Amino acid sequence: MVSESPRPLRIDVSRSSMESPPAIAALFVISFDIRAGYVVSWKRTAPGVEVEGVVEYKSLPSGLHNVTEDLVYFVHEQYAGISAFLNLPATAAERNAKMFAIGVLVPLSTGRLGKSWRHAPRLKELTLKYAENMSDMQNLCDYWDTYRIGGCGSSAPESPLDSPLSLRFRPSERPDQSSRNRAFSDAMVLETFRPALTPFHPASSLPEFTECFGPLIFPLYRAALLRKRILFMGEVPVHTSCNYVYDLSLLASLPNSLLQLLPNDRIPPLRPRPLFNVGIHDIPYLSSFDPSRSIIDLDTDPSWIACSTDTVLTMKPDLFDVLITLPAPYSQQTAERAFPKISIVHKTGGKPNQAQEIQLKATQRDARRYAMLRRGLRQFPDDRPTSPDEDRSDTDSTYSSSPIVEPISWTRLAYTSFIWWASAGENRDGLSEEEEEQQMEQDSRLLASQPREVALVAYFRRLTSQIFVTLAGAIARYDSDLDDLYNDEPYIDEDDDVDASLSMSRQSIHGDEGSSPLLRQRSSVSGSPSRGSRAGHRDGSAKDTVTITVADMAEMGLDVWSATDRVFVEELVSLWWDRRAKVDSARIRCCGISVL
């Protein structure tokens, strides 16, 4: 039985006609054969482009027969693919089903996903015409002649949302305070965007993406910043899942302005690798992304983001690091809100498929930030109307008590109980109520007054810059202090004992970190060897561990009470700066003794 797609694909021909699709390297028709299954029944390709045995599997994910239509994105070698699927009633001889897809391949060099979505309205029109007379190929031939590579097809000017990264500028000196300020200022000013996105632009789903994940959008975004192998597992239609892959890769991309704050060479790709729809036939390809290889080589970088409907992939946890299980489409209409499930894959044994999935939750800080974000998005005139009940539901407490959010830690509860010590002049490293209000004001400044989709991109780009600029400042501060220390006091043998005592103190302070999923699955950052020597980085020295303070954590907008956020910072510093980091936890000291 064929069910209706919950989100029908609408075509705005008046708008789409203003945007010229990119040139194509292949045009193909995939039909359903009773005996052979899906086959390429018609094709036109540029020289050297092969589609047989490839596009029929990538274009038609498992379960597609349950919907009437869909739009599928995928990647094949240096090409991005898009196919429009149609499932119509047919005669008994055709097993009461007329299922086929029409798709194209476009070079990835023309931008993120090759701007292939600009073909979506026309491909859907072609499927309707083809369904009327499946023996008439004239429309297909005309389409190929119009848009084939070397033909008359051309691309409209790029939007900054899908333009490729520009050439890098690499400074030769350590960034100073002015360069860090300039990097953050550059990130605060986005390029000029067009008033609206083109039809079927994947970024149009950003508000829906944010709504679907709720506070979980933030830990998912941080996992992408760590360049993990991320797999979305959902049901058909896959158009939504493909859009989510694009959205996450967009939100987790680093602006070019941050390059001046990173090491001069050997850094991970600024943009995550989106693979879009994958299936069981892609298992050998996914297996080629070996996480033991270097992430700083574009050719061997093992990180990716993809989506699938083939649950067989979930039985091969060696293929991915993070698994996102999307709720069924109908669950969004139920009384109780259903959120996706984010699982961290924790390897438990020597065998490839022996692993434990540990659920990743949002922090209390994420819950407050998400409530602020939703309230901010409602100020945009193009947002949908909301009821008073929905407005009341967007309070901090609504999300802080959600099962997808980490419960308030006992250390924070104890801190609020002992807060009078701070008012009596005792030393504290937590955040007061006034300081947390300042954090909320900080969040509100991240949201720009632009179209919602653009505002969300700007929001996360500024958040990324806030994190990286703060860490670059902390590293520069440490290196500056270390240089002074080496110049003034060259003999400091006793500091080894100090470092040991700090390590023991950190273990006692972070006694609740055993429950952190990231802590249990991460490799030992503090014990990893250095990959190279740079300014301020002395191999084999205990001084190589950079201290990230509670104030730094607050400045980055992270949860000072969360062990998961502390592990995130340590892994981020290791990945992007090739440095070891120790993150101070929030605590209270009374009479010089740490009591929390």
PyMOL commands that set and color helices and strands:
alter all, ss='L'
color gray80, all
select helices_A, chain A and resi 13-16+55-59+64-66+92-94+108-110+112-132+138-147+177-188+202-225+239-251+256-261+280-287+311-315+317-319+329-333+364-377+388-393+396-400+410-417+419-423+433-446+452-488+495-509+511-515+517-521+542-544+550-555+563-577
alter helices_A, ss='H'
color red, helices_A
select strands_A, chain A and resi 26-33+37-45+69-76+79-88+98-107+229-233+274-277+304-308+322-325+341-347+355-359+427-428+545-548+580-583+588-590+593-594
alter strands_A, ss='S'
color yellow, strands_A
deselect
rebuild
show_as cartoon
